[in-house]
Amino acid sequence: MLFNSSIFLFGFLPLALVGFYGLGQLANARWAIIWLTIASLFFYTWWDISNLPLLLLSIGANFAIQRLMMRRRSKALLVGGIALNLAGLAYYKYAGFLATTIESALTLGLPIPHIVLPLAISFFTFQQIAYLCDSYDGLVQESNLVDYMAFITFFPHLIAGPITHHKEIIPQLARPDIARPDSQMIATGATMFLIGLFKKVMIADTIAAYANPVFDAAARGEALTLFEAWGGALAYTLQIYFDFQVTPTWRSDSG
C-alpha cells in the first residue's frame, strides 16, 4: 500500500482518521492510540502478513529489555539489547549473501539459505536501538506497552522512516487531548502531506521516467553513451531525493 495509491488515499487513511478521532470522542485517548496501533499493523501486513511475527517479537523483546533497564541501569543490558537487535538485522540482511560468497570462493557444498528480507527491518531495528540508548541515558521517564507499540509501528514512518526518538512521539501520545480534533493541526498535517505527495507524484515519478530506461538498458548489457550514463545516474539521484525528502517539521503552540 503506497502512500500515493488510491487504496491508501481513499480507503485506509480516511478510516484510520475517523476511527482515531471517533474513539477519542466516544471513549478516550487510550482507545484511540490502540486503534492507531492496530491500523498501523494492518498497514504493515498489507505487504506481507508473514513479516508480522518478527515485528511483534522485536517489539516485545526490546520493551522487556527497556523495562529491565528502568529498574536497574545496566550497561550489560544495553550492550546485550543492541547486540540482539544487530544480530537479527545481520541475519536477515547478510546471512544469505555471506553463505553465497563463501560457497562461491571455497565450494564447500554449503546450503544456501533462502532468506526473505522483512519489510522495514532496518527502520524498526534502529529506532528501537535508539530507544534503548535513550532509556540507558535516563531520558525515558516512564513507559507503557500501548504507547511503545504505537511509537514503533506508527504507519507514516514505519516502512520508509525517518527514524525518530521517543521524545518526538511518545510525549504527544500521553497527552489527554491527543485524539481531540484540532483544525490548525489537521490543516498543518494535510498541507505537509500534500507537499510530500506533490514531490512524489509530480517530481520523483516524472524523473523516474528518464532514469528507469537507462538502468534497464544497462541491465540488458547495452552500451550507453557518457551523456546517457551520467544523465541516468543524476536522474535517479534526484528521484530518490524527492521520494524520501523530509518536509521540515511545523511546530504549533497548540501542541
KOLLOSE-631789 format. One record per atom (N, C-alpha, C): x, z, y; residue in three letters. Coordinates in steps of 0.2 Angstrom, whole numbers, padded with zeros to 4 digits, always signed. Atoms other than C-alpha are relative to their C-alpha. Last residue first. Layout:
# residues N
XZYALA
...
END
This chain:
# residues 255
-0002-0001+0006GLY
+0004+0103+0106GLY
+0004-0006-0003GLY
+0006-0002+0004SER
-0007+0102+0121SER
+0003+0001-0007SER
+0001-0007-0001ASP
+0009+0101+0132ASP
-0006+0003-0004ASP
+0006-0002-0004SER
+0012+0084+0124SER
+0000+0008+0001SER
+0001-0007+0000ARG
+0028+0076+0117ARG
-0006+0001+0005ARG
+0003-0002-0006TRP
+0030+0058+0113TRP
-0002+0007-0001TRP
+0005-0005+0001THR
+0043+0054+0099THR
-0003+0002+0007THR
-0002-0006-0003PRO
+0053+0038+0102PRO
-0006+0005+0000PRO
+0002-0001-0006THR
+0047+0024+0090THR
+0001+0007+0003THR
+0004-0006-0001VAL
+0058+0023+0075VAL
-0002+0000+0007VAL
-0002-0003-0007GLN
+0065+0006+0071GLN
-0005+0006+0001GLN
-0001-0008+0001PHE
+0062+0003+0052PHE
+0002+0003+0007PHE
+0004-0003+0006ASP
+0055-0015+0051ASP
+0000+0008+0000ASP
+0006+0000-0003PHE
+0062-0020+0069PHE
-0005+0003-0006PHE
+0001-0004-0006TYR
+0079-0016+0063TYR
-0007+0001+0002TYR
+0000-0007+0002ILE
+0077-0023+0046ILE
+0000+0004+0006ILE
+0006-0001+0004GLN
+0071-0040+0053GLN
+0000+0007-0002GLN
+0006-0001-0005LEU
+0085-0040+0067LEU
-0006+0002-0004LEU
-0002-0006-0003THR
+0099-0038+0053THR
-0006+0002+0005THR
+0002-0006+0004TYR
+0090-0051+0043TYR
+0001+0006+0003TYR
+0008+0000+0001ALA
+0090-0064+0057ALA
-0002+0006-0004ALA
+0002-0003-0006LEU
+0109-0060+0060LEU
-0008+0001+0000LEU
-0002-0007+0000ALA
+0113-0063+0042ALA
-0002+0003+0006ALA
+0003-0004+0005GLY
+0103-0079+0042GLY
+0001+0007+0000GLY
+0007+0000-0003GLY
+0110-0086+0058GLY
-0004+0004-0005GLY
+0000-0005-0006TRP
+0128-0082+0052TRP
-0007+0001+0003TRP
-0002-0007+0003ALA
+0125-0091+0035ALA
+0000+0005+0006ALA
+0005-0002+0004GLU
+0116-0106+0044GLU
+0001+0007-0003GLU
+0005-0002-0005PHE
+0129-0108+0058PHE
-0006+0003-0005PHE
-0001-0007-0004LEU
+0143-0107+0046LEU
-0006+0002+0004LEU
-0005+0001-0005THR
+0135-0120+0034THR
+0001+0006+0004THR
+0003-0001-0007LEU
+0127-0115+0018LEU
+0006-0002+0005LEU
-0005+0000-0006ALA
+0131-0122+0001ALA
-0003+0001+0006ALA
-0001+0005-0005GLU
+0118-0119-0012GLU
+0005+0002+0005GLU
-0006+0003+0000GLY
+0120-0107-0026GLY
+0001-0005+0005GLY
+0000+0006+0004ARG
+0102-0103-0029ARG
+0007-0003+0000ARG
+0001-0003+0007ALA
+0104-0085-0022ALA
+0000-0006-0005ALA
-0006-0003+0002ALA
+0112-0093-0006ALA
-0001+0002-0008ALA
-0005+0006+0001ALA
+0097-0104-0004ALA
+0006+0003-0003ALA
+0002+0003+0006ASP
+0085-0089-0006ASP
+0005-0006-0002ASP
-0001-0004+0005PHE
+0095-0079+0007PHE
-0002-0003-0007PHE
-0007+0000+0000VAL
+0094-0093+0020VAL
+0002+0004-0007VAL
-0003+0006+0003PRO
+0076-0096+0016PRO
+0007+0000-0001PRO
+0001+0000+0007ASN
+0072-0077+0019ASN
+0002-0007-0003ASN
-0005-0003+0004ALA
+0080-0075+0036ALA
-0001-0002-0008ALA
-0007+0004-0001TYR
+0071-0088+0046TYR
+0005+0003-0005TYR
+0001+0007+0002ALA
+0053-0082+0040ALA
+0006-0005+0001ALA
-0001+0000+0007ALA
+0059-0064+0041ALA
-0001-0008-0003ALA
-0007+0001+0001ILE
+0060-0066+0060ILE
+0002-0001-0008ILE
-0002+0007-0003THR
+0042-0068+0061THR
+0007-0002-0001THR
+0002+0005+0005ASP
+0039-0053+0049ASP
+0001-0007+0002ASP
-0004+0000+0006ALA
+0050-0042+0060ALA
-0002-0005-0005ALA
-0007+0001+0000ILE
+0043-0047+0076ILE
+0004-0001-0006ILE
-0001+0005-0005MET
+0024-0049+0076MET
+0007-0002+0001MET
+0003+0006+0002VAL
+0020-0039+0060VAL
+0002-0006+0005VAL
+0000+0002+0007LYS
+0032-0025+0060LYS
-0003-0007-0001LYS
-0007+0001+0002LYS
+0035-0023+0079LYS
+0001-0003-0007LYS
-0002+0006-0004PHE
+0017-0024+0083PHE
+0007-0003-0002PHE
+0003+0006+0004LEU
+0013-0012+0069LEU
+0002-0006+0003LEU
-0004+0002+0006GLY
+0026+0000+0077GLY
-0003-0005-0004GLY
-0007+0002-0002ILE
+0018-0001+0094ILE
+0004-0002-0006ILE
+0001+0007-0002LEU
+0000+0001+0087LEU
+0007-0004+0002LEU
+0001+0003+0006PHE
+0006+0017+0078PHE
-0001-0008+0001PHE
-0006+0000+0003MET
+0013+0024+0094MET
-0001-0004-0007MET
-0004+0004-0003THR
-0003+0020+0103THR
+0007-0001-0003THR
+0002+0007+0001ALA
-0014+0027+0090ALA
+0005-0005+0004ALA
-0001+0002+0006GLY
-0004+0043+0090GLY
-0002-0007-0002GLY
-0008+0001+0001THR
-0004+0045+0108THR
+0002-0002-0006THR
-0002+0006-0004ALA
-0023+0042+0109ALA
+0007-0002+0000ALA
+0002+0006+0004ILE
-0026+0054+0095ILE
+0002-0006+0003ILE
-0005+0001+0005MET
-0015+0067+0104MET
-0002-0006-0004MET
-0006+0002-0003GLN
-0025+0065+0120GLN
+0005-0001-0006GLN
+0000+0007-0003SER
-0042+0065+0112SER
+0007-0003+0002SER
-0003-0001-0007ASP
-0038+0081+0102ASP
+0000-0007+0002ASP
-0001+0006-0004PRO
-0049+0083+0086PRO
+0003+0001+0007PRO
+0005+0001-0005ARG
-0047+0100+0078ARG
+0002-0006+0004ARG
+0005+0004+0002ALA
-0037+0100+0062ALA
-0006-0001+0005ALA
-0003+0006+0002ILE
-0021+0108+0069ILE
-0005-0006-0002ILE
+0004+0005-0003ASP
-0031+0121+0079ASP
+0003-0007-0003ASP
+0007-0001+0002PRO
-0026+0136+0068PRO
-0004-0006+0002PRO
+0004-0001-0006ARG
-0007+0130+0070ARG
-0008+0000-0002ARG
+0003-0007+0000ALA
+0002+0133+0054ALA
-0004+0001+0006ALA
+0005-0001+0005LEU
+0004+0114+0051LEU
-0003+0007+0000LEU
+0006+0003-0002GLN
+0012+0112+0068GLN
-0005+0001-0006GLN
+0004-0004-0005PRO
+0025+0125+0063PRO
-0006-0003+0003PRO
+0004-0006+0002ILE
+0028+0115+0047ILE
-0003+0004+0005ILE
+0006+0001+0003ILE
+0032+0098+0055ILE
-0004+0006-0002ILE
+0003+0005-0003GLU
+0047+0097+0067GLU
-0007-0001-0003GLU
+0002-0002-0006LYS
+0054+0114+0062LYS
-0004-0006+0004LYS
+0006-0004+0000HIS
+0054+0109+0044HIS
-0002+0002+0007HIS
-0001-0007+0001HIS
+0067+0095+0047HIS
-0007+0004+0000HIS
+0001-0005-0005THR
+0063+0077+0045THR
+0002+0007-0002THR
-0001-0006+0003ILE
+0070+0062+0035ILE
-0001+0005+0006ILE
-0006-0003+0001PRO
+0063+0046+0043PRO
+0000+0007-0003PRO
-0003-0004-0005GLY
+0057+0040+0032GLY
-0003+0000+0007GLY
-0005+0004-0004ALA
+0051+0025+0022ALA
+0004+0004+0006ALA
-0003+0006+0004ILE
+0041+0031+0007ILE
+0005-0003+0005ILE
-0002-0001+0007LEU
+0036+0049+0013LEU
+0004-0006-0003LEU
-0007+0001+0001HIS
+0036+0046+0032HIS
+0003+0001-0007HIS
-0003+0004-0005PRO
+0018+0042+0036PRO
+0008-0001-0001PRO
+0000+0007+0002PHE
+0012+0049+0019PHE
+0004-0004+0006PHE
+0004+0003-0006PHE
+0016+0068+0022PHE
+0001-0008+0000PHE
+0003+0006+0002THR
+0023+0072+0005THR
-0004-0004+0005THR
-0004+0005+0004ILE
+0037+0084+0009ILE
-0004-0007-0001ILE
-0006+0002-0004PHE
+0028+0093+0024PHE
+0004-0005-0004PHE
+0002+0005-0005ALA
+0011+0093+0015ALA
+0006-0002+0004ALA
+0002+0006+0004MET
+0019+0101-0001MET
-0002-0005+0006MET
-0006+0003+0002TYR
+0028+0114+0010TYR
-0002-0007-0003TYR
-0003+0004-0006ASP
+0012+0118+0020ASP
+0006-0003-0003ASP
+0005+0005-0003VAL
+0002+0122+0004VAL
+0004-0004+0005VAL
+0000+0006+0003LEU
+0017+0130-0005LEU
-0004-0005+0003LEU
+0005-0001+0005ASN
+0020+0144+0008ASN
-0001-0007-0004ASN
+0001+0006+0004SER
+0035+0148+0018SER
-0006+0001-0004SER
+0005-0001+0005GLU
+0041+0160+0031GLU
-0002-0006-0003GLU
+0002-0007+0000GLN
+0055+0162+0043GLN
-0005+0002-0005GLN
+0007+0000+0003VAL
+0064+0146+0040VAL
-0002+0007-0001VAL
+0005+0003-0004LEU
+0079+0145+0051LEU
-0007+0000-0002LEU
+0005-0004-0003GLY
+0089+0158+0042GLY
-0005-0003+0005GLY
-0002-0002-0006ASP
+0104+0147+0038ASP
-0005+0005+0004ASP
-0006-0004+0000TYR
+0100+0147+0020TYR
+0003+0002+0007TYR
+0002-0007+0003SER
+0082+0142+0023SER
+0007+0004+0000SER
+0003-0003-0006ASP
+0089+0127+0035ASP
-0002+0007-0003ASP
-0005-0002-0005CYS
+0100+0122+0021CYS
-0002+0004+0006CYS
-0004-0005+0003LEU
+0086+0122+0008LEU
+0006+0003+0005LEU
+0004-0006-0001TYR
+0075+0112+0020TYR
+0004+0006-0003TYR
+0000-0002-0006ALA
+0089+0099+0022ALA
-0004+0007+0001ALA
-0007-0003-0001ILE
+0091+0097+0004ILE
+0000+0003+0007ILE
+0000-0007+0003GLN
+0072+0095+0003GLN
+0007+0003+0000GLN
+0004-0005-0004GLN
+0073+0081+0015GLN
-0001+0007-0003GLN
-0004-0002-0006PHE
+0087+0073+0006PHE
-0004+0005+0005PHE
-0006-0004+0002THR
+0078+0072-0010THR
+0003+0003+0005THR
+0003-0007+0002PHE
+0061+0067-0003PHE
+0006+0004-0002PHE
+0004-0003-0006PHE
+0069+0052+0006PHE
-0002+0007-0002PHE
-0005-0002-0005SER
+0081+0047-0008SER
-0003+0004+0006SER
-0004-0006+0002ILE
+0068+0047-0021ILE
+0005+0002+0005ILE
-0001-0005-0005ALA
+0056+0036-0011ALA
+0005+0006-0002ALA
+0002+0002-0007LEU
+0049+0026-0026LEU
+0002+0006+0005LEU
+0006-0003-0003PRO
+0057+0031-0042PRO
-0001-0002+0007PRO
-0001-0005-0006LEU
+0071+0020-0048LEU
-0006+0002+0003LEU
+0004+0002-0006VAL
+0067+0013-0065VAL
+0001+0005+0006VAL
+0003-0005-0004ILE
+0080+0017-0078ILE
-0003-0003+0006ILE
+0005+0003-0004HIS
+0083+0006-0093HIS
-0003+0005+0005HIS
+0007-0003-0002PRO
+0098+0014-0101PRO
-0004-0004+0005PRO
+0001+0001-0007ILE
+0112+0003-0108ILE
-0007+0003+0002ILE
+0007+0002-0002PRO
+0117+0009-0125PRO
-0001+0000+0008PRO
+0004-0005-0002LEU
+0136+0010-0127LEU
-0007-0003+0002LEU
+0007+0000+0003GLY
+0144-0003-0138GLY
-0005+0005+0002GLY
+0001-0006+0005LEU
+0161+0002-0132LEU
-0006+0000-0004LEU
+0004+0003+0006THR
+0165-0015-0123THR
+0000+0005-0006THR
-0003-0003+0007LEU
+0178-0007-0112LEU
-0003-0003-0006LEU
-0007+0000+0000ALA
+0175-0016-0095ALA
+0003+0002-0006ALA
-0003+0006-0002SER
+0157-0022-0097SER
+0008+0000+0000SER
+0001+0005+0006GLU
+0152-0007-0106GLU
+0003-0006+0001GLU
-0004-0002+0005ILE
+0159+0004-0092ILE
+0000-0004-0006ILE
-0007+0002-0002THR
+0151-0006-0078THR
+0005+0002-0006THR
-0001+0007+0000THR
+0134-0006-0087THR
+0007-0002+0001THR
+0000+0002+0007ALA
+0134+0013-0090ALA
+0002-0008-0001ALA
-0007-0003+0003LEU
+0139+0016-0072LEU
+0000-0002-0007LEU
-0006+0004-0003PHE
+0125+0005-0065PHE
+0006+0002-0004PHE
+0000+0006+0003GLY
+0112+0013-0077GLY
+0006-0005+0002GLY
-0001+0000+0007ALA
+0117+0030-0072ALA
+0000-0007-0003ALA
-0006+0002+0002TYR
+0118+0026-0053TYR
+0002+0000-0008TYR
-0003+0005-0004LYS
+0102+0028-0044LYS
+0006-0004-0003LYS
+0005+0005-0001TYR
+0091+0038-0056TYR
+0003-0006+0003TYR
+0002+0003+0006TYR
+0105+0049-0062TYR
-0004-0006+0001TYR
-0005+0004+0003ALA
+0113+0051-0045ALA
-0002-0003-0007ALA
-0001+0006-0004LEU
+0097+0057-0037LEU
+0005-0005-0003LEU
+0006+0005+0002GLY
+0094+0069-0051GLY
+0000-0006+0004GLY
+0000+0002+0007ALA
+0111+0076-0050ALA
-0006-0005-0001ALA
-0004+0006+0001LEU
+0110+0076-0031LEU
+0001-0002-0007LEU
+0003+0005-0003ASN
+0095+0088-0031ASN
+0004-0007-0001ASN
+0006+0003+0004LEU
+0102+0099-0044LEU
-0003-0006+0003LEU
-0003+0004+0005ALA
+0119+0100-0034ALA
-0006-0002-0005ALA
-0003+0006-0003ILE
+0110+0105-0018ILE
+0002-0005-0006ILE
+0006+0004-0002GLY
+0100+0118-0027GLY
+0002-0007+0002GLY
+0004+0002+0006GLY
+0115+0125-0035GLY
-0006-0004+0001GLY
-0004+0005+0003VAL
+0125+0125-0019VAL
-0003-0002-0006VAL
+0000+0006-0004LEU
+0111+0134-0010LEU
+0004-0005-0004LEU
+0007+0003+0000LEU
+0108+0147-0024LEU
+0000-0007+0004LEU
+0000+0003+0007ALA
+0127+0150-0025ALA
-0007-0003-0001ALA
-0003+0006-0001LYS
+0127+0153-0006LYS
+0000-0004-0007LYS
-0006+0001+0004SER
+0115+0167-0008SER
+0002-0007+0000SER
-0004+0006-0002ARG
+0103+0174+0004ARG
+0006-0001-0004ARG
-0008-0002+0000ARG
+0092+0185-0006ARG
+0004-0006+0002ARG
-0001-0007+0003ARG
+0073+0186-0005ARG
+0007+0002+0001ARG
+0003-0004-0005MET
+0071+0170+0006MET
+0001+0008-0002MET
-0005-0001-0006MET
+0084+0162-0005MET
-0003+0004+0005MET
-0005-0005+0002LEU
+0073+0165-0020LEU
+0005+0001+0005LEU
+0003-0007+0000ARG
+0058+0157-0011ARG
+0005+0005-0002ARG
+0001-0003-0007GLN
+0069+0142-0007GLN
-0003+0007+0000GLN
-0007-0002-0003ILE
+0074+0140-0025ILE
+0000+0002+0007ILE
-0002-0006+0004ALA
+0056+0140-0031ALA
+0007+0003+0003ALA
+0004-0006-0003PHE
+0051+0128-0017PHE
+0002+0006-0003PHE
-0003-0001-0006ASN
+0065+0116-0023ASN
-0004+0006+0004ASN
-0007-0003+0001ALA
+0060+0117-0041ALA
+0003+0002+0007ALA
+0001-0007+0003GLY
+0041+0114-0037GLY
+0007+0003-0001GLY
+0003-0005-0005ILE
+0044+0100-0025ILE
+0000+0007-0003ILE
-0005-0001-0005SER
+0056+0091-0037SER
-0003+0005+0005SER
-0005-0004+0003LEU
+0044+0093-0052LEU
+0005+0002+0006LEU
+0002-0007+0001LEU
+0030+0086-0041LEU
+0005+0005-0003LEU
+0001-0003-0007LEU
+0040+0071-0036LEU
-0003+0007+0000LEU
-0006-0001-0003LEU
+0045+0068-0054LEU
+0000+0003+0007LEU
-0003-0007+0003PRO
+0028+0070-0061PRO
+0007+0002+0003PRO
+0003-0006-0002LEU
+0021+0057-0048LEU
+0003+0006-0003LEU
-0005-0003-0005ASN
+0033+0042-0051ASN
-0003+0007+0002ASN
-0005-0003+0004SER
+0022+0037-0066SER
+0005+0003+0004SER
+0002-0007+0001ILE
+0007+0034-0054ILE
+0006+0003-0004ILE
-0002-0001+0007ASP
+0016+0018-0047ASP
-0002+0007-0002ASP
-0005+0005+0002TRP
+0013+0010-0030TRP
+0001+0001-0008TRP
+0003+0006+0000TRP
-0004+0019-0027TRP
+0005-0005-0002TRP
+0001+0002+0007THR
+0004+0035-0033THR
-0003-0007+0000THR
-0006+0001+0004TYR
+0012+0038-0016TYR
-0001-0003-0007TYR
-0004+0006-0003PHE
-0004+0035-0006PHE
+0006-0001-0004PHE
+0004+0006+0002PHE
-0014+0046-0018PHE
+0004-0006+0003PHE
-0001+0001+0007LEU
-0001+0060-0016LEU
-0003-0006-0002LEU
-0007+0003+0000SER
-0003+0058+0003SER
+0003-0001-0007SER
+0000+0007-0002ALA
-0022+0059+0002ALA
+0007-0003+0000ALA
+0003+0004+0006ILE
-0020+0075-0009ILE
+0000-0007+0002ILE
-0005+0000+0006THR
-0008+0083+0004THR
-0003-0005-0006THR
-0006+0005-0002LEU
-0019+0078+0019LEU
+0005+0000-0006LEU
+0002+0007+0000TRP
-0034+0086+0010TRP
+0005-0005+0001TRP
+0000+0002+0007ILE
-0024+0102+0007ILE
-0003-0007-0001ILE
-0007+0001+0002ILE
-0020+0102+0025ILE
+0000-0002-0007ILE
-0002+0007-0003ALA
-0038+0100+0030ALA
+0007-0002-0002ALA
+0003+0005+0004TRP
-0043+0114+0018TRP
+0002-0007+0002TRP
-0003+0000+0007ARG
-0031+0126+0026ARG
-0002-0006-0004ARG
-0006+0004-0001ALA
-0037+0121+0044ALA
+0004-0001-0007ALA
-0006-0002-0004ASN
-0054+0127+0040ASN
+0006-0004-0001ASN
-0003-0006+0003ALA
-0071+0123+0033ALA
+0005+0003+0004ALA
+0004-0003+0005LEU
-0083+0111+0041LEU
+0002+0006-0003LEU
+0006-0003-0004GLN
-0073+0107+0057GLN
-0005+0003-0005GLN
-0002-0004-0006GLY
-0056+0105+0049GLY
-0006+0003+0003GLY
-0001-0007+0004LEU
-0064+0098+0033LEU
+0002+0005+0005LEU
+0007-0003+0003GLY
-0071+0084+0044GLY
+0001+0007-0003GLY
+0003-0004-0006TYR
-0054+0082+0054TYR
-0007+0002-0003TYR
-0004-0005-0003PHE
-0044+0079+0038PHE
-0004+0003+0006PHE
+0000-0006+0005GLY
-0058+0069+0028GLY
+0004+0006+0003GLY
+0007-0003+0000VAL
-0061+0058+0043VAL
+0000+0006-0005VAL
+0002-0004-0007LEU
-0043+0055+0046LEU
-0006+0003+0000LEU
-0005-0006+0000ALA
-0038+0051+0027ALA
-0002+0004+0007ALA
+0003-0005+0005LEU
-0054+0040+0025LEU
+0005+0006+0001LEU
+0006-0003-0003PRO
-0049+0030+0041PRO
-0003+0006-0005PRO
-0001-0004-0006LEU
-0031+0028+0035LEU
-0007+0003+0003LEU
-0004-0006+0001PHE
-0035+0023+0017PHE
+0000+0004+0006PHE
+0002-0004+0006GLY
-0048+0010+0019GLY
+0003+0007+0000GLY
+0007-0001+0000PHE
-0047-0001+0035PHE
-0003+0004-0006PHE
+0003+0000-0007LEU
-0029+0000+0040LEU
-0007+0001+0000LEU
-0002-0005-0003PHE
-0022+0004+0022PHE
-0004+0001+0007PHE
+0002-0006+0004ILE
-0032-0008+0012ILE
+0002+0007+0004ILE
+0007-0002-0001SER
-0030-0021+0025SER
-0002+0006-0003SER
+0005+0003+0004SER
-0011-0020+0024SER
-0007+0002+0002SER
+0003+0005-0004ASN
+0001-0016+0039ASN
-0006-0004-0005ASN
+0003-0003-0006PHE
+0006+0001+0032PHE
-0004-0006+0004PHE
-0004+0000-0006LEU
+0009-0006+0015LEU
-0004+0002+0006LEU
+0004+0000-0006MET
+0000+0000+0000MET
+0004+0000+0006MET
END
